[in-house]
Amino acid sequence: MKAEIGIIGGSGLYSMPGFETQEEVNLETPFGRPSDNYVLGKLGGHRVAFLARHGRGHRLSPSELNFRANVYGMKSLGVERIISLSAVGSLKDEHHPLDFVIPDQFFDRTRGRVSTFFGDGLVAHVSFAHPVCPELSLVVADACAATGVNVTRGGTYLCMEGPAFSTRAESLVYRSWGMDVIGMTNLQEAKLAREAEICYVTIAMVTDYDCWHPDHDAVTVNEIITHLVKNAENACKVVAQAVAKIPAARSCQCGSALSHAIITDRKMVPEATRRKLGILIDKYFV
């Protein structure tokens, strides 16, 4: 079974109302194994592939994630759009716990993570000025509004290395830069999705204010867990609504992101690299 839409997120989504599980797929990619099996099924009339970013049971830290395998696996299943769910901290007063933010920008504070499929004799530079698919972003923001979730469309997701959270000094600096939310995973996904010509959007689910907030130390573990559970419930509703409303055809430019990105002379690309990246580049080597 192939899929049209990919969902990257937590295990709570597997019990989503209306999701009809049909099979699990265990994939091996040229970049290694993804975080877990892909769970394929139908939702809102679309064929959907779910992937637990950190593996079921949350076994993988942000720095251990094989982002390339995760996105390559989606591409090999036929996915053209990815909705990514991510728990985040808020860096602004107006983004409250239980709010959702649909960022349109990312800022990289990671160190040494691989975030490209290219190399090994093939150079490509995709445009990344606007890293989020505007068409998909609008669908997801409308789905939030339709399901009663307080949402902000736009803003910047600062992606930090982790796994430890920020120092207060770092958090205050990020606020001074105008960042909106902070997380540890989504920048690499967005870059790789763009190289794979897959539409990508992040649903950033606010669990708490980052440590800059004067009331931060008063937040209890129970409160955070309560927010995580409620966010997961809301995410199920939003994703189901969004998937049902996604148009059949893409009108954005995500599907042609590589059309002017490949720099290397086609005749000089090593055959092994050509084979490894075939599902990404074959249409440009005709």
N, C-alpha and C positions, 0 to 999 in steps of 0.2 A: 504493500500500500504506500502510495506517495502522499505528501502533505502540501497544502498551500500556505498555511500560516504556522509559524513557530511561536511557542510561548516558553520563555526562560524564567524560571522562578522557583518558588518553594513547593513543598509537597502538598500543601493545603489545596492546591489547584486540582489535584487528581480527583477530588470528590466534588468537583464543581457541578451544580445542577445542570442537567442537559448534556454533559459530556459523556459520550458513548465510547468507552474504551474498546478497541478492537484487537490491538496487538502491541507487544513490546518489541523493539528492534535494538539489537546489540551490534553497534557499528565499530569497526576499526578504520581509522582514517590514515592518510599518509603522515599526519602529524600526531599520531597516537590515539589513545582512547578518549572519548568524551567523558564528562563527569559521571554519567550514568546511562542506562538504556533510555531511548526515546520511547515515550508512550504515545501511540498513534490512535486516533479516534475521530469522531465527528462532533462538531459543536456549531450550532447556529447555521447548519447547512453547509459548513466548510470542513474540509479535511485538515486536521490540526495535529501538530507534533509538540508534545510537552517534554521539557528537559529540566530536571532539578539541577540548578547551577552548581550547588555545592555537594551534589550527590544526596540520595535519600539518606536521612539520618544526619545530614550536615557534616560530612567527613572531610571536606576539602576547604582549606583557608583561602582567602582571596589571592594570596601570592602563589598558591599551588594550582590554581585553575588552568586547565589547558584550553584557553580561549579559542585557539585555532581549530582544535578538534571539535569543539562545541559548535562553532559556526559552520565549519566545513561539513559536519554531519547534517546540519540543517539544509545546507545547499544540496547535498547528495540525495536528500529526501524530496527535493523539489520545492522547498519553501521559498517563497518570494517576499514574505513580510514577517518580521519578528517583533513581538511585543514582549518587552523585558520588564520584569518587576523587581524592584530593589528597595530594601529598607534603608532609610537615610536619616541623618540628623539634620535639623533645621539650623540655618545660619542667619535667619531673619525672623523678627518678631511676628511678621504676618503669616508665616508658614507654621501653623499650629500642629501639634500631635494629632494624628488621624486625618490630616489634610493630605491630598495627593498633589504632586507637582509634575508637570509634563515639561521637562527642560528642553530647551532648543540649542543649548551650548554645553560644552564640556571643558574642563580645565584639568590638565594632567599634573599630578603630584606623585605619580608612581615612579619606581626605580627599576630599570632593566627588564621590564616585562616585554615579551615579544608581542607586537601588535600588527604584524603584517604577514601575509602569505608569501610575499615576494622575496627575492634574493636568489642565491644559487644560480647566478647567470641571467636572471630576468629582473629588470628594474621597472617599477611602475609607481607613479605618484598620483594618487587619486585626489580630487578636490574634496576638502573637508571643512570648508568655511561654514557650511550649514550641515552639521553632522546628523540631524534628525530629519526623517521624512516628513514634510509638511502635511501631506495628505493623510498619513497614518496618525500624526499628532492630533489633527483636527477630529478624526473619528474617535480617538481615545478620549480626548477632552469632552466631546459631546456625550460619550458614554458615561463619564463621571457625572456630568450634570444630570443626565437622565436617571441615574441610579441614586441621586441625592448625596453624592460625595463632594465635599468642598474641594475644588480644584483650581490650580493656577496653571495656565498654559504659557510657557516661556520661563526663562531663568537659566542659571548655570549650575551644573552638577560638578562639584570638585571631586575628582577621583584621587584618593590618597592610597598609600601602599598598605597600611595596616600590618599585622592584624590588631595592634594596639590602636586605641582611639587617639585623637589629637591631644596635644598639650593645650592648656588654656591660651598660651601665647600664640600658638599656631592658629587656634580657632579665632582669636581676635584679629589676626592678620588676614585670614580668609574673609572675615566680615568686612574688613577695611577695603578689600579688593572688590566687594560687591557680589560675592558668591551667594547662592541661594540655599543649596543643600550639599551635604557631604556624604559620600559613600566610598566603596572600595572596589567596585567591579565593572561599571558599565562603560567606561571609556574604551577599553580594548574591544569589547563586543561591538560597539558602534563603529570603530575603525574597520574591523574585519568584515562586518556586515556590508559596509560601503564597498570594500574591495570585492566582496562576493556578489555585489549588485543586488543586495537584499534591502528592502525598506526596513528601517529600524526606528523604534520609539521606546523610551524609558517611561515607566510609571514609577516615580519616586514616592514611596510611601513613608510619610514622616512618623517616626516613633517617639522622638523626643527632641528637645533643643540640645545642640552640641554644648560642650562644657563652658562656652562663653557666657551662658545665661546665668544671672544671679541666683536663680532658683534651681540650678542644675543639681546641686548636691542634695536637694530635698526630694528628688525623684527616686522612687523606690523600684526595686526589681519587679515587684508585683504590678506596678503601674505600666512599666515597659512591656511586660508580658501581655497585659491586658490590651495595650495598644497593638502589639504584634498580631494577636488573635483577631482583633476587630479589623485591622488592616487586611488580613488574609481573607476575611469574610467579604469585605468591600471589594477586594481585588477580584474575587470570583464573579461577583455581580458585574463589575466593570468589564472584565475580559469577555464574559458571555455576551454582553450588550454590544461591545465593540466588534467582536468577530461577526456577529449577525449583521452588522451594518457595513462591513468592509465591502467596497465595490469589487466586482469581478475583475475588471481591468485596471491596471495602474496608469495614472495620468501624470505621475511624477517623473523625475529624471534618474531615480536610483537604479533602474534597470539598465542604464547605459553608462554607469560610472567609469568603466574602464575604456570607453571608446577613444579617449584621447590621453589615457594615462600611461600606456605602455611605451617606454622609451627605447628599450633594447631593440636592435635590428633583429627582426624575426628570424633571419637565417642563422643568427648566432646564439640562439637560445638552446641550451643543452637539452638533448632529447629526454633525459631523466626528469628535468624540471618541467618540460612541456607535458609529460605524462602525468606528473604529480598534480599539476594545476589545470588539468584538462577541463574539468567541469566549470572552471572560472574563465578560461581564456580561449577555448577552442573556436568560438565564434569569431574571434579576432585574428585567427590564423588560417582562415580559408583562402 
